[in-house]
Amino acid sequence: MDKDRTEIKALIENAGKYDLQDENCQGMNAYAFSAKHIPLNRNVFLKIYDASSERSDIFEEPRFLVEATSGGTNGSNHLVNVLDAEKLSEDWVLVAMEYVEGGSLLDAISQGPLPLMDAVNVTKDLLIGLSHLHNSSFVHRDIKPANVMLTTNSGRLHPKLGDFGSVARIENTDSLVAASRHSALYVPPEGWQQPSQYGIRSDLYQAGVVFAELLNGNLPYNEEPYLDRQAKAEIKRLGATCLSELQGWDRCKVVDEAIARRASSRKILSMVSDQPYINRTLKQIINTATNPDYGSRYSSANDMINALNNLHFPNWQADGNIYRANAWNSWDWLIETVTKRSGTEMHIKRSRTGCNSFRRWQTTNTLADAFNKVLREAN
């Protein structure tokens, strides 16, 4: 690793185009640096990919990405713009991207789910960027919260899809290419086939998983929770008593096969419980996007956007056992659980927007009834 890092730094410095600044930790398939692009006089984020690690079209024609992520359209505004891309050598490809202030979606949801309508709007914006990428004849193949930067624009959350190290060119909307397996939790069922397959609807599967995480919280990234009975039996067959005793290829094979089984049986998203305000309509959109059958998913990013455009809900956010939603039908809302001798009841309180003076409005016996009463207040 140190040898590779030294070689990469020397290649960049000898090119004379970038002034290297901070180095980030190595990712799954790349080295990362913050730098100054000297000819453009602007800060950039560099990803240096190992061209031998996996087949990707950017390793052959990296400058295609510059065109695909630009153009000044609304869609390109939701992609991290690639400013420069070139082969440093036969082994390394450099991609220089705009430097985006702020953290990733993973940073955000590690603190808890986004408010409901914020999650919907972020997902729509992500899909707008993805549609632009598809229209430029690319599939992304590695959509996950860590690869989406989250900034703010006029007080509104603004996502930008980045990390294009796994992109692949497609001839048309029906084209299928090989899958990337860098992020096992987000690999769709067809990506685990032999040979693997991946198309536009596979990107939408990954976007659907991300949408579920925005609503309900991030999936666990440790491996143990994904092991099923078959995986545990395989661990014993390999002579180990637990996963931690396995190393290398055996360990990866056991985990990947367990995750593949969960993906094909709709059990990946069951690792996180739904928030109580997630209703049937939201669940149906997620189920369509993440359907194990490729042909049963949304046919395009625009189709999924259209489904999300029909949603109009309070912007619920959980705060422990209290649920809050501001600016719904001219009121701020609060639902809290109150335990009494006679049982548990839900107190619905409201305050004129921005006044922070809550008074009880109604009482229900269940959370579902409470959310429905507030929802109907706009109708």
MARKE-97098 format. One record per residue (C-alpha): residue number from 1; residue in one letter; x, y, z. Coordinates in steps of 0.25 Angstrom, whole numbers. Example, Ala and Ser with C-alpha at 12.3 -4.5 7.8 and 13.67 -1.06 7.14 Angstrom:
# residues 2
  seq  type     c1     c2     c3
    1     a     49    -18     31
    2     s     55     -4     29
END
This chain:
# residues 379
  seq  type     c1     c2     c3
    1     m      0      0      0
    2     d     11     10      4
    3     k     18      7    -10
    4     d      5      9    -17
    5     r      3     22    -10
    6     t     17     27    -13
    7     e     16     23    -27
    8     i      2     31    -29
    9     k      7     43    -22
   10     a     19     44    -31
   11     l     11     42    -44
   12     i      2     53    -39
   13     e     13     63    -36
   14     n     21     60    -49
   15     a      8     63    -57
   16     g      9     77    -51
   17     k     -6     80    -51
   18     y    -10     78    -37
   19     d     -5     83    -23
   20     l     -7     71    -14
   21     q    -13     75      0
   22     d    -19     66     10
   23     e    -20     51      8
   24     n    -32     43     11
   25     c    -32     28     15
   26     q    -33     18      4
   27     g    -46     14      0
   28     m    -51      0     -6
   29     n    -44      2    -19
   30     a    -38     16    -19
   31     y    -28     26    -12
   32     a    -34     40     -9
   33     f    -27     53     -8
   34     s    -32     68     -7
   35     a    -24     76    -16
   36     k    -24     89    -24
   37     h    -26     89    -39
   38     i    -15     98    -43
   39     p    -20    102    -57
   40     l    -34    104    -52
   41     n    -30    110    -39
   42     r    -40    103    -31
   43     n    -41     92    -20
   44     v    -44     78    -25
   45     f    -45     64    -19
   46     l    -37     54    -26
   47     k    -40     39    -27
   48     i    -29     30    -32
   49     y    -35     17    -37
   50     d    -27      4    -39
   51     a    -30      1    -53
   52     s    -27    -14    -51
   53     s    -37    -16    -40
   54     e    -50    -16    -48
   55     r    -54    -14    -62
   56     s    -61      0    -64
   57     d    -62      9    -76
   58     i    -55     21    -69
   59     f    -43     13    -69
   60     e    -42     12    -84
   61     e    -48     26    -87
   62     p    -48     34    -74
   63     r    -52     47    -81
   64     f    -66     42    -84
   65     l    -69     45    -70
   66     v    -66     60    -71
   67     e    -77     61    -82
   68     a    -87     52    -74
   69     t    -87     60    -62
   70     s    -87     74    -68
   71     g    -96     81    -78
   72     g   -103     91    -69
   73     t   -116     84    -68
   74     n   -124     81    -55
   75     g   -120     67    -55
   76     s   -105     70    -55
   77     n   -107     79    -43
   78     h   -110     66    -35
   79     l    -97     60    -40
   80     v    -83     63    -34
   81     n    -77     69    -46
   82     v    -65     62    -52
   83     l    -55     74    -56
   84     d    -44     65    -61
   85     a    -41     50    -64
   86     e    -29     44    -69
   87     k    -20     31    -69
   88     l     -8     34    -60
   89     s     -2     21    -65
   90     e     -7      7    -69
   91     d     -9      4    -54
   92     w    -16     16    -49
   93     v    -27     26    -54
   94     l    -29     40    -48
   95     v    -43     46    -47
   96     a    -43     60    -42
   97     m    -57     65    -36
   98     e    -63     77    -31
   99     y    -60     79    -16
  100     v    -73     78     -9
  101     e    -75     84      4
  102     g    -83     76     15
  103     g    -83     61     18
  104     s    -90     49     11
  105     l   -103     44     13
  106     l    -97     33     21
  107     d    -92     43     31
  108     a   -106     49     32
  109     i   -114     36     34
  110     s   -104     31     44
  111     q   -110     41     53
  112     g   -124     36     50
  113     p   -135     36     39
  114     l   -137     49     31
  115     p   -151     55     33
  116     l   -161     49     24
  117     m   -163     59     13
  118     d   -148     63     13
  119     a   -145     48     10
  120     v   -155     48     -1
  121     n   -149     61     -7
  122     v   -135     56     -6
  123     t   -138     43    -13
  124     k   -145     51    -24
  125     d   -133     60    -26
  126     l   -124     47    -26
  127     l   -133     41    -37
  128     i   -132     54    -45
  129     g   -117     53    -45
  130     l   -118     38    -48
  131     s   -127     40    -60
  132     h   -117     50    -65
  133     l   -106     39    -64
  134     h   -115     29    -71
  135     n   -118     39    -82
  136     s   -103     40    -84
  137     s   -102     25    -86
  138     f    -96     21    -73
  139     v   -101     13    -61
  140     h    -95     16    -48
  141     r    -94      2    -41
  142     d    -90      7    -27
  143     i   -101     16    -22
  144     k   -101     16     -6
  145     p   -102     27      4
  146     a    -86     28      5
  147     n    -86     32    -10
  148     v    -96     43     -9
  149     m    -91     57     -4
  150     l   -102     65      4
  151     t   -101     80      4
  152     t   -111     91      6
  153     n   -117    101     -4
  154     s   -126    112      0
  155     g   -128    104     13
  156     r   -132     92      5
  157     l   -125     79      5
  158     h   -117     77     -8
  159     p   -111     63    -11
  160     k   -100     61    -22
  161     l    -97     47    -26
  162     g    -82     44    -28
  163     d    -71     33    -28
  164     f    -72     29    -42
  165     g    -61     18    -41
  166     s    -71      7    -44
  167     v    -79     14    -56
  168     a    -81      6    -68
  169     r    -86     10    -82
  170     i    -99      5    -88
  171     e   -104      5   -102
  172     n   -118      7    -99
  173     t   -129      6    -87
  174     d   -130     -9    -89
  175     s   -115    -12    -88
  176     l   -109    -20    -77
  177     v    -95    -20    -73
  178     a    -87    -28    -62
  179     a    -90    -23    -47
  180     s    -80    -17    -38
  181     r    -80    -24    -24
  182     h    -72    -13    -17
  183     s    -84    -11     -7
  184     a    -90    -24     -5
  185     l   -103    -19      3
  186     y   -107    -11     -9
  187     v   -104    -21    -20
  188     p   -118    -25    -26
  189     p   -122    -40    -28
  190     e   -118    -40    -43
  191     g   -104    -35    -38
  192     w   -101    -48    -31
  193     q   -105    -57    -43
  194     q    -94    -64    -51
  195     p    -91    -57    -60
  196     s    -96    -45    -53
  197     q   -105    -35    -59
  198     y   -107    -20    -57
  199     g   -116     -9    -64
  200     i   -124      3    -62
  201     r   -134     -4    -53
  202     s   -122     -9    -44
  203     d   -118      6    -41
  204     l   -133      8    -37
  205     y   -132     -4    -28
  206     q   -120      3    -21
  207     a   -127     16    -20
  208     g   -139      9    -14
  209     v   -130      3     -3
  210     v   -125     17     -1
  211     f   -139     23      0
  212     a   -143     13     11
  213     e   -130     16     19
  214     l   -133     31     18
  215     l   -147     28     24
  216     n   -144     18     34
  217     g   -129     19     37
  218     n   -116     12     32
  219     l   -115     -3     30
  220     p   -105     -9     39
  221     y    -91    -10     33
  222     n    -86    -21     42
  223     e    -87    -35     35
  224     e    -93    -44     47
  225     p   -107    -39     46
  226     y   -108    -44     31
  227     l   -104    -58     34
  228     d   -116    -68     32
  229     r   -117    -82     36
  230     q   -110    -87     23
  231     a    -98    -77     26
  232     k    -96    -83     40
  233     a    -97    -97     35
  234     e    -86    -93     24
  235     i    -77    -87     35
  236     k    -78   -100     43
  237     r    -75   -108     30
  238     l    -62   -100     28
  239     g    -58   -104     42
  240     a    -60    -91     49
  241     t    -70    -88     61
  242     c    -73    -73     57
  243     l    -71    -64     45
  244     s    -59    -57     52
  245     e    -51    -70     51
  246     l    -52    -69     36
  247     q    -42    -61     27
  248     g    -41    -57     13
  249     w    -48    -63      2
  250     d    -56    -73     11
  251     r    -61    -61     20
  252     c    -65    -53      8
  253     k    -72    -64      1
  254     v    -81    -68     13
  255     v    -85    -53     15
  256     d    -88    -50      1
  257     e    -96    -62     -1
  258     a   -104    -59     11
  259     i   -107    -45      6
  260     a   -110    -50     -7
  261     r   -121    -59     -1
  262     r   -127    -47      7
  263     a   -127    -39     -6
  264     s   -134    -49    -14
  265     s   -145    -51     -3
  266     r   -147    -36      1
  267     k   -140    -38     14
  268     i   -129    -27     13
  269     l   -138    -16     17
  270     s   -144    -24     29
  271     m   -131    -21     36
  272     v   -137     -8     40
  273     s   -151     -5     46
  274     d   -161      4     39
  275     q   -164     17     45
  276     p   -178     17     50
  277     y   -182     28     40
  278     i   -178     21     28
  279     n   -191     17     21
  280     r   -195      7     11
  281     t   -192     17     -1
  282     l   -178     19      3
  283     k   -176      4      5
  284     q   -181      1     -8
  285     i   -171     11    -15
  286     i   -160      4     -8
  287     n   -165    -10    -11
  288     t   -166     -7    -26
  289     a   -152     -1    -27
  290     t   -146    -12    -19
  291     n   -154    -24    -25
  292     p   -145    -36    -27
  293     d   -151    -37    -41
  294     y   -143    -28    -50
  295     g   -155    -26    -59
  296     s   -165    -22    -48
  297     r   -157    -10    -44
  298     y   -159      4    -49
  299     s   -155      5    -63
  300     s   -147     18    -62
  301     a   -143     28    -52
  302     n   -154     37    -57
  303     d   -165     27    -54
  304     m   -160     26    -39
  305     i   -160     41    -39
  306     n   -174     42    -43
  307     a   -178     32    -32
  308     l   -171     41    -22
  309     n   -177     54    -28
  310     n   -191     49    -23
  311     l   -187     49     -9
  312     h   -192     60      1
  313     f   -189     57     16
  314     p   -186     64     28
  315     n   -171     65     30
  316     w   -170     55     42
  317     q   -158     53     49
  318     a   -156     44     62
  319     d   -150     50     74
  320     g   -150     38     84
  321     n   -164     35     87
  322     i   -169     48     81
  323     y   -172     51     67
  324     r   -171     65     61
  325     a   -176     71     48
  326     n   -175     86     45
  327     a   -183     95     35
  328     w   -194     85     32
  329     n   -207     92     29
  330     s   -202    105     36
  331     w   -199     97     49
  332     d   -187     91     55
  333     w   -190     77     61
  334     l   -186     68     72
  335     i   -190     54     76
  336     e   -186     48     89
  337     t   -189     35     96
  338     v   -195     36    110
  339     t   -196     24    119
  340     k   -208     24    129
  341     r   -214     14    138
  342     s   -225     11    128
  343     g   -214      9    117
  344     t   -206     16    107
  345     e   -212     28     98
  346     m   -206     37     88
  347     h   -207     52     90
  348     i   -207     60     78
  349     k   -203     75     80
  350     r   -202     87     71
  351     s   -197    101     70
  352     r   -198    112     60
  353     t   -185    110     51
  354     g   -173    116     58
  355     c   -180    120     71
  356     n   -175    108     79
  357     s   -188    108     88
  358     f   -194     94     87
  359     r   -207     91     92
  360     r   -214     77     92
  361     w   -223     76     80
  362     q   -228     62     80
  363     t   -225     48     86
  364     t   -225     34     80
  365     n   -222     20     84
  366     t   -212     17     74
  367     l   -200     24     67
  368     a   -206     20     53
  369     d   -219     27     57
  370     a   -211     39     61
  371     f   -203     41     48
  372     n   -216     39     40
  373     k   -224     50     48
  374     v   -212     60     45
  375     l   -211     55     31
  376     r   -226     57     28
  377     e   -226     71     34
  378     a   -220     76     21
  379     n   -232     70     13
END
